[in-house]
């Protein structure tokens, strides 16, 4: 275990307690929930890392390049989506015997204004929000406390991906399992890319953008 200070222990514990309250407590703030939590995390990191909140999350300025964000990330997102549609979803659906519940997206089918609004929400809440929370914060905090041994990284990815899947319970058991696997792949990419959060945000955002296009045209 890495040597950490009391401040580096207490601040994450308090932050995670507040996050759990926002997720599971009586207050419901729906679409902007993850955005608010992301702001909370940035503030917590600012205090913990003495004014360097973004680099601690994995926002590396040198990796924010045209090629990474607008070439490689969309290609990875497209490959991940193809895997999702043609292998992951059919395989897990066959395993569970239950299709993914896409009913929460029904209002987006053929509805261009709603899809454009959803696109902004997706990039803010999922692309930035979920990546800051699950990969940038939870995954990096796990590494801070338990190191980067192979066992630690595997546990990190598995545990957080299970939780990531659980947070998508509105899609049914198949949706949870599928999302958990996608979360594990995103976490693996994050680790292999040396914690490049800009890349993960772009991959997640483009993945969901492709999904929204498919929903709009009724492909899923």
N, C-alpha and C positions, 0 to 999 in steps of 0.2 A: 504494500500500500504506500502511496506517495505521502510524504510529510506535508500536512496541510495545517493551516492556522485555525484558530477558533472562529474567526470571521468567515473563513472559507467553508466552515462547517455549518454555522448557524444561519447564514444568509440563504444558502440553498434549501435548508430544511424549512425555513419560514416561507420562502418563495413557493416551494412545492405544496406546502399546506394551503396557501392562498389559492394556488392553481386548482387543487382538488376541491376546495370550497366553491370556486366559480364553476367547475364542471359538474359537481354532484350535489351542491347545496341548493337551497330553495330559490335562489335568484337565477332567472333564465334570460340571457341576453343574445341568444340564438347566433345569427350570422357573424356578429362582430366579436363574439366571445374569444376566439383565438387571436384576433388582432389586439384586444385589450390585454390578454395574457402575454403576448409577444412584447408589448410595451413594458409590462411589469418585469419581464425577464431582462430586457435591456437595462432598465433602471437597477435591478438587482445586480446585474453584471457590472454596471458602472461603479457600484459601491464595492463589490467584491474585488474587482480587478483594478481599482483606483483609476477610473477614467478611460478604460479600454474595453468597453462592452462588446464591440462588434468583432474584433479579432478573436476574443475568447469564444465566440459562437462559431467562428469559422469563416467569417466574411473577410477573405484575403484579397486585398486590393490588386496584387500582382496577377491574380487569376481571373479577375474580372475583365476578360478580353472578348472581342467580337467573335473570335473563333470558338472559344469555350461556350459562350452564352447563346450565340445565334447560329452556330453550326453543329458542334458536337452535342450540346444538350438536346436540341430538337431531334437529332438522329437517335440518341439514346432513348428519348421519350417515345419515339415512334417504334423502335425495336421492343421496348418494354410493353407498349400498348398491343402490338401484334402478339407477343407472348401471352399477354393478359386475355385477349379475345379468343385466340385459336388454341391455346394449350391450357392455361391456368383455369379460366372460368369453366370450360367444358369438363376438365378433369375433376375439379372439386365439386361441380354440380353432380357429376356421376357418382362421386363418393358419398355426398350427403343426400342425394335424391331430392334436393330442393333448389329451385332457381334463385338467383339473386333478386332481392326485392328492390326494383328500381322505381317504385311508385312515387317516391318523394320527388322524382324528376319529371313526372308526367306533365306538369304545367309548362315545361320548357319545350315540349315537342311541337315544332312548327311555329313557335312563338319567338320571333327574332328579338323584340325589345327585352323580353324576359331573359333570353339567352345572353344578350349583351350585358345586362346587369349582373347576371350570374357569373359571367366571365370575369368581371371586376372583383366580385366577391371571392371567386375561386382563387384568383392570383393573390388577393390579400389574405384570405383566411386559410386557404390550403397551401398554396405555393410558398408564401412567406410564413404564414402563421404556423402551420403544422411542421414545417421544416425547422423553424426557429425553436419550437417547443420540443419536438421529439428527437431530432438529430442534433441541432445546434446546442440545445440546453441539456436535455435528459441524457443523451448519449455522451456528450462531453463531460458532464458531471460524473457519470458512471466511470469514465476513464480516469478522471481526476482522483476519485476515491479508490478505485480497484486496479488501476494500471492498464497496461496494454498487452498482457500475456495472451496467448491464444485462447486459453480457457475464459479469461475475462471478456475478450472481444466476442466470443461465441455467446456467452451468457448475456452480454450487453445487447447484442442483436436479437437474440431469441426472446428475452423478457420484454424488451421495449416494443418489439414487433407484435407480440401477443397483446400487449396493452393497446397498441395502435389499432389492431384489428377489433378489439373489444369496443373501442370508441366509435366504431362504425356499425354498431349493432342494429341500427335502423335498416340496414340492408339484409338482415336475416343472417342465419348461421353461415351460409355460403359466402355472403358478402364479407362477413367478419374474417373468415379463413383466407379468402382471396386478398383482402386488404392487408391482412397480416403478412402474407407472403410478399406482396408488393412493398410493404414497409421494410421487410427484411432485405430485399434487394436494394432498396434505396439506402438503407443503413450500410450495406456492404459497399456500395458505390462510394458513400461518404467516407468510409474507412480507407478504401483503396485510393481515393483521390486526396488523401492526407487532410481530411476534414475541410474540404472546399465547399462551404455552404452556398456560395453563389451558384455553383453548378447544380447542386441539389434543388435549390429553389426553381431554377430554370427548367430542369427535367420534370419536376412535379407540376409546374405551371403548364408546360407544353403538353404533358400527359393528360391533364384535366381539360385542356383546351381541345385536344383531339376527341376526348370523351364527350364534351359538350356538343361538338359538331355532329358526332354520331347520334347523340340524343335528339338534337334538333331535327335531323333528317329521318329519325325513327329506325336507325340501324340497330339499336340496342333497346 
